[in-house]
Amino acid sequence: MTGPDVRAAVGSLGIRNPLLLASGILGESSGSLIRVYKSGAGGVVTKSIGIDPRAGYKNPTVFEFDSGMLNAMGLPNPGIGHFGEVVARTKAAGVLTIASVFGANEEQFSSLAARMQEYGADAVELNLSCPHVEGYGAEIGSTPEMVSSIVRSVRSSVRIPVWAKMTPNVADVAALAKSAEDAGADAIVAINTVKGMAISARLRMPVLSNSVGGLSGKAVKYVGLRSVYEICGRCTIPVVGVGGIYSGEDVAEYIMAGASAVQVGTAVSEGGPGVFSRIADELSRFMENEGFSSIGEMIGIARR
Ligand SMILES: Cc1cc2nc3c(=O)[nH]c(=O)nc-3n(C[C@H](O)[C@H](O)[C@H](O)COP(=O)(O)O)c2cc1C
């Protein structure tokens, strides 16, 4: 007997399984991106890349605890000029590659997306949602007007699919996603990190050098599920779920909430790329035990 069919699709993009590497984790070199794919991911999302190189914040940029982590990296990245060979090498190895970009305005987002298309990316993901860098990400991605004008501008600048990644740090994430859909986005990605902070009582000061950071890992799964559920109630384009996925059953929960595929971040940073084959095996076994023969049969079945 053959096992369940775990192939997934986000719009026109077919994926060998629904598990993608989330942006910002092992996403800066072709070597690590290829390794993640060989370890069983269906595809990879690169680290968010901007126009110019950025050093990011000084340490500490990460605070780890039992149920996840807080980070405020400050979008360190080599800049678009140095990233062509990373995308090209990753693509040459046969890896489905989604390029994440961040900018300060429509022009920057559009020019970054066009460069990523030139380099051979299969899709571009717009980081409209990084919660801890002034002038970027969630600062500009938290109003429907801003999301709409950036997505519209990028959509008219590239042929490849445009994915809009949402911040959960707003009152109505579904309204934000709807504005991306109306502006021509091909898929919604939800969620980026949840704004948070840690204080050291002994040192009487914030732990992160930036004070405020983004919460990820187990602690955010239920915010991610709720966001995907609400977005799927308002949008018709595919949704990619992300936040606190560690097991095959976590993946099934996101798919049942309406996601077509998922991304895994903190679990990879904690457990290494090997988590992909484990999660894929668990998903396949779950589907078999529960009588699902395809991913499509599970999408949205928890919705009411
Ligand atoms: C250390 C770290 C760096 C991240 N960098 C990025 C980034 O560059 N761009 C982005 O869109 N999201 C970034 N994220 C957010 C993740 O892609 C993901 O949306 C979030 O962590 C929730 O998923 P998780 O709980 O599986 O980690 C980062 C997350 C972490 C933990």
The ligand as an ORCA input file, in Angstrom:
! r2SCAN-3c Opt
* xyz 0 1
  C      16.062     34.577     14.731
  C      14.895     34.896     13.841
  C      15.083     35.680     12.711
  C      14.004     35.974     11.868
  N      14.218     36.733     10.742
  C      13.182     36.963      9.895
  C      13.400     37.669      8.663
  O      14.524     38.056      8.312
  N      12.313     37.911      7.879
  C      11.049     37.487      8.205
  O      10.106     37.721      7.441
  N      10.826     36.791      9.351
  C      11.858     36.529     10.182
  N      11.636     35.804     11.337
  C      10.262     35.322     11.644
  C      10.035     33.860     11.213
  O      10.201     33.716      9.811
  C       8.637     33.375     11.623
  O       7.654     34.158     10.978
  C       8.392     33.438     13.130
  O       9.569     33.137     13.840
  C       7.285     32.479     13.599
  O       7.587     31.143     13.267
  P       8.319     30.096     14.267
  O       7.546     30.106     15.554
  O       8.274     28.773     13.547
  O       9.713     30.596     14.438
  C      12.707     35.490     12.185
  C      12.527     34.698     13.325
  C      13.586     34.391     14.148
  C      13.343     33.525     15.353
*
